[in-house]
Amino acid sequence: QNVAPSATNFTSFTQLFFAMNSCGVSGPATINVVTGSGPYYENVEFGDILGMSSINTVTINGNGEAIIDSGNTSTNNAAVLLNGTDHLILDSLSIEKVGTTNSVGVQFMNSADSNIVRNCEIEVSASVTTSTVIPVTFSGSATSSTTSGINGNYNLLEGNTIIGGYYGI
């Protein structure tokens, strides 16, 4: 974020997604977030990325850096939305969604399968009385945290710290 953008440096997670979505992947990849480069003030939506598979995984090594989403949009309530994303590994990120309604840390939807979220801190408000504030959810709608659907299979959440929310997961 603090270094000029280039072919090997993205200044936001949104730029990373656009590059991955435009080009796809042709092999396994690890993206290292530079220590001390954050926080990143944005919400991030990953989609179905061409070429990702059980062999061609993409690992985002967050190095403890933070994605902080402080606002709701009309299209997405989550700080990180995996919308049909398969075989993505989020490791060592701090993910925070600020707000007391319609706030989700990480959301899986549209058959987001075989993803791993590990060693992350996922935080939403702890002082809420509404069920629309959830650190992790599987929901069929980007603007509702409780819509049924085929939202994701074979996902692994391990070693995470979950903070706040009306429900945990």
Disulfide bonds with the S-S distance in Angstrom:
none
